[in-house]
Amino acid sequence: MNNEWRDGNTINLLINGEDFYPRAMECIRNAKTEVLLETFIFAEDKIGHEMQEALVAAASRGVRVDITVDDYGTFDLSKEFVDKLINAGAKLHIFDPQPNFRGVRFNFFRRLHRKLIVVDNEIAFVGGINISDDHLLDFGPKAKQDYAVELHGPVVADIRQACMELLIRASSKQDALEYKKHYNQPAPEACGNSKVLLSVRDNQKHSKDIQQQYLLAMRLAKKRIIIANAYFFPSYRILRELRRAARRGVEVRLILQGRPDMAWVSMLSSLLYSYLMRSGVVIHEYCKRPLHGKVALIDDEWCTVGSSNLDPLSLSLNLEANVVVMDSELNQKLFEHFEDLSSSCCKPVNMKVAKRGYWWRTPLIFLSFHFLRHFPGIFGWLPAHSPELKLIKSKKRAYGERAFNFKSTPLEEKNQDNLKVVRD
């Protein structure tokens, strides 16, 4: 995969599902040749059904449709839902398919956490928004705050290439040969002024790329660093660069979860508050609803949007994808958005709160930080993980090989004592 800056792109910021879903589905409905979709979660809810309809319509008119979902994140689709996609001609791939034991899933680590959509090698979407209705405001108090971008221009070819390389590398030999036939396509022509780099994290040649982009930008920062990240427990190198930047007079502001969807994650982040604030780092907790974003801006041009959290899973184990952008207009939009977020939806963390219980938290901070810092290495002692995709080709094969932990249909729920007869 190319790891180069591309000139001549246009980029549009999409905030939450209200911006993202209508635009992504419109592009899929207008697709002419190809749709590539990767996501961690593809839920069978109102957004999932709407996306399914768009994909089915595209596949039915002859568009090549490849959908790749993570087995841990997307584990409970019904047979009818999957059948509709497959029967229309769409290809559904399961990343790292693993059987469960008594309903417990053990493929916790090295997930496919990327959220990518590429249409006709002309339009791409990159961000942190899954295919699920909990990214919509009408979901209620637990609706997620999140971000994505729509891209046009030469960088779209790099995003498409990343999707195709996963399909080729992780599929069966026969399927990989078929994908190689469609691998090479010319890059779209320049159409804007944004300079964009696709940065991915894998467990091969690009294991540190996203972290390196953050570190380089932090070291060069002169004016401000604003990071809005859902799960914040980064490497020591990132913590050190944030402290150094604050000490040399750079405004360093973190926007973290104040209403966490997982309380233990927020607790780990809070262990770092005093350590960072002693150097002048300002921390705000977003309290309106759960923050799910993975966004940052530095100075007046640099910004990044994608799927990568700043925690051990994203920085050391998961497959992730961010775009790094040099664009003053996008940077300004994000800055104004975060200014509004900080003033209207966040509470600042003060040193008194950060130091509360510090005498007993200090050893916990030390142990937690160093365990998580070395956790990827400890996990690496286990047998090496090779990415694997299972292509669901027919309902008989899918059900027989337990590619999904399919949830019961209404008919099955009425016949729980005779599920074998229903399945046959």
N, C-alpha and C positions, 0 to 999 in steps of 0.2 A: 504494500500500500504506500502511496506517495505521502510524504510528510512535509509538504511545502506550502508556503503562503501563496494564495491565488489573488491576483488583482482583478478588478472589473466585475464585482458582484453587487447585487442589491439584497438588502436584508430587512425584514419586517418583524418587529417584536410582537409576540402574541402572549397576552396575559390571561391565564386561566382557561378553562374549557370553553367559556363563552367566545373567546377569540379563536382558539385553536381548532375545535371540532368542525365548525361550519366551513372554515377555509380548507382544512385537510380533506374533508369529505367532498367538497365541491371539486377539488382537483382530481380526486379519485373517480368521481362520476364523469369527468371529462377526459379521463385517460384514454390514450389511443393505442399504446403498444405494451406498457409495462407498469406494474405497481409492485414495489418492494416495501414491506412493512416489518419492522422489528419492534417488539415491545416486551416489557417485563410482565405486565398484567393486561389481559384481554378479558374483560368481565362480561358476563351474560346479563347485562342490564340494558336500560334504554339507550345508552350510548353504544354499547356493544352491538345491540341489534341494528342500530342505525348504520354503524360502520360495516357490519356484516352485509346489510342490504347494498351498500355502495360497492363493496368488494365483489359480491355475487353478480351484480349488474355488470361490472367491468369484466369479470371472467366470462360471463355468458356471451358477451359480444366479441370474444376472442383476445382480450388483453391478457398477457401473462401476469398472473397474480401469485406472488410468493409471500406468505405470512410466516414469520418466525416468532415464537413465543417461548418464554422460559417455563420449564416444567414446575418450578417451585412457585412462581408468581401466578401462573395460569394453570390450575390443576383441576378445576371443577366444572368444565363446560359440559353441557348435556349432549347426548348423542345426536339429537335433532339439529342442534346448533352447528355441530361439526359436519354432519351429513350435508347440510345445505351448502356449505362452502365447498366441500369436496365435489359434490354432484354438479356444481356450476363450473368446475374446472380449476378452481383455485388450489394451490398447493399449500398445505399446512405442515410446518416443521416444528418439532418440539426440541428445545435445547436441553441437553443433559437429562434425558428421560430416565427416571428412577422409580422403581416400585416403592410403595409405602408399606409400613408395618403397623397394622391396627390403626390406620388413619393418620399415622405420624409420618411426615416427610423428612428425609434426612439429607437432601441435597441443599443444605443451607448456604453453601459457599460457592464462589466462582459462578455466580449467576449471570445470565444474559440480562443486563440491566439497562441496555441501550434503548433509546426511543427514537427511531429513525423511520422516515417515510420518504421514498423517492418515486416520483411519477414521471415516466417518459424521458428520463435523463435530462429533464428540464427544470423541475421544481423539487426542492427537498425541504423536509421539516426535521429539526433537531431540537431536543429539549428534555424536560423531565416529566412530561404529562403522559400518563398511561391511557389506555382505552377503557375508561370506567367513569361512571357518573359522579364519583366523589370529587371530581375536579370542577363541578358546577356549583354555583352559589345556592341553587334550590335544593341541593343535597342536605343542607342544614348546617348546624354548628360545626360539624366535622368536615365540611367541604375544604379541600386543600387549596392553598395559595401556591401557584406554580407558573412556570414560564416555558416558552418555546420560541423558536424563530423560523420564519419561512425564508428560504434562500433561492436566488436565481443567479446563474452565471457559472464560470468555470469550476468553482468548488463543488457544484452538484455532482460532477463526474467523480470526485474523490469520495463523496458520501456513497454514491452508487457502488463504487469499487469496493468500499469497506463491506457493504452488504453482500456483494457477490463473492468476495473472498471468504466470508464466513460460510456461505452456501457451498462453495467449492471445497474448502478445507475440512468441513465437518460432516459433509454428506457421504453417502456410499459412493463407491467408485463409479458406478453407472450413472448416478444422479450428478456427480461432479463433472463427468464428461459432458453431460447435456448443458450444465451451466457455463462451462468453458466456451461453448459455442457463442454465447451471448455476452461474454465478458468484456470484450473490447468495443467501446463506443466512443466517438469523438466528444471532446468536452464542449459544453455549450459556449456560445460566443459571449464576450464581455458585454455587460449590460448595465453597469453601475460603477460606483467609486469605492466600494468597501473592499478592504483587504482581509481575506478570511483564511484561516488555517483549520482544517479538521484534525483534531487531536483525539486519538483513541487510546484506551488502555486495554491490553490483553495480557495473556500469560506467556508471551513469547518475546518478540523483538520490541514491543511497545509497552512494556510494563510500567515505565515511569514517565511517559510522555506528558500526561495531563499535569502531574505534580511539577514537572520541570517547567512547564509554561507558567504556572502560578509563581514558582520561585523566581524565575527570571524577571517577570513583571514586577514583583514585590521589591526586588533588589534595585530596580531602576526607578521606582516610584518617587516622585518629588512633591506631589500635592495631596493626594488622597487615595485611600484603599477602602472600598466598601464591599463587604462580602455578605450575601444573604444565602445561608446554607442550612438545610434541614437537619443534617446529622453531622455535627461538628466535633470531631476528636481527631485532629490531623497529626501528621508526623512532627517530630521535634524540629525538623528543618523549617517547616512552615511556621510553627510557633515562634521560632527564633527570628525569622525574617519579619514577622508581624511586629515583634517587640523592637527590633532594630529600626524598622521604619518609623514607629511611633516615637522612639527616642531621638531620631534626627528631625522631628518636626512634621512628619507626614500625618495627616488626619487618618486614623485607622478606626473604622467602625464595623462592628459585626452585628448583623441582624439574625438572631437565632430563635429557636422555638420557645414561645411562652405558653402555648397550649399544645403540648406534644401529643402526637398520636402514639408514641411509645415512651412512657415515663422514664424508663431506665436510660434511654439515649439522652434525654434532657439532663438527667442527673449527672451523667458522665461529662457532658459539656460544661455544666456549672462547676465542676471540680477545677476547671482551668481558669475560671473568671479572675480570681485574685492574682494569679500568676501573670495574666495578660494586662490587667488593669493597673498593676504597679508600674508598668512601663508607659502608660498613657493610652492604652487601647480602650475605646468606648464600646460598650456592649448594650444593645437594645434587644428586648425579647418581644417578638410579635405575638400579640395576645388576642387578635380578632378570631382566628381559627388556625388549624394546623398549617405550619409552613412546610412546603414540600420542595421549594425552589433550590436550584443549584446554580447561582448566578453571582458574578462579581464584576466590578469595574475598578479601574486604576487610572488615575490622572484624568485626562480629557479625551482619550481615544480608545484605550484598551478595554475590552470587556469579554466575558465568556458566558455562554449559556449552554447547558447540556444536562446529562444524566448523572454526573459524578458528584457524589457527596464528598466532604472532606473528612472521611473516616477510614478505618482500616479495610473494611470490605471494598469500598469503591477505589481506594488508592492502591490496594495490593492484591485483590482477588477477583473482583467482578470484571466483566466486559462492559466498558463504559465508552461514551462518545460525547465530546464537547466540541463546539466551535469556538475558536478564539478569533476575535474581530478587532480590527483597527478601523474605527468609524466614529467620528466625533458626534454625529447626529444620534446614533444608537446609544452611545455613552451618555449623552445629555438626557435622552428619554429615560434611561434607567436611573440616572441621578435624580431627576425630578420625581420619578415614581418612588424611589427610596426615601427621598426627603418627605414626601407626603405620608408614606408608610410609617416612618420614624415618628413623625409628629402626631399622627392621628390614631395609629393602631398599635403602637409599641409603648412599653414602659422601660425607661433606662434603668440599668443595674448600677447601684451605688456600691462603694467599697465596703460599707458596713454590712450589706447583705452578702457581698462576695466573701467576706471574712468570717461570716457566722459559722460557728462550730469548727473553726480552722484547726484547732488543736487536735481534734480527732479525725478531721478530714485529710490532714497532711499525709499520714501513712497510706490512706486509701488512695489519694491522688497518685502517690509514688507507685504503689503496686498496680493500680489500674492502668496508668499511663504506660509503664514499662511492660506490663503483660500484653496490652493491645499493640504496643509498638513492635513487639517481637512475635505477636500472634501469627501473622502471615508466614513467618519463617518456621514456627512450630507446626503450623498446618502443612507447610511444604515438606515436612518429613513423611507425610503420608504418600501413597503412590501417586505418581504424576497424573495430572488431570489433562486429558485431551478432549477438546470440544467435540461434542457429538450431537448431530441432528437426526431425529427420526421423522421421516416423511410419512404422513398418514395417507395411505393410498386408497383404502376401502374400509367400510365399516366392519367387515369381518376381521380384517387384519388389525384394525385399531382396537377393537374390543378384546380380541384374543390375546394380544400382546400387552394389554394394559398400558397403552401409550398415554392415556388420560385416566384420572380417577373420576370417571363420569358420575355426575350426580343423578339422582333418581328422577325419572319423569313422573308425572301424576299417576300414570297407569302402574308404574312400579311401586309407588308409595302405597297404592291400594292392595298390592300383592306382595308385600314384603316377605311373606312366608313361602313364596313360590317364584323368587326372582329368576331362578334358572329357566323356568318355563317361559317367562316373559322375555328374557334375553335371547333364548333360542328362536 
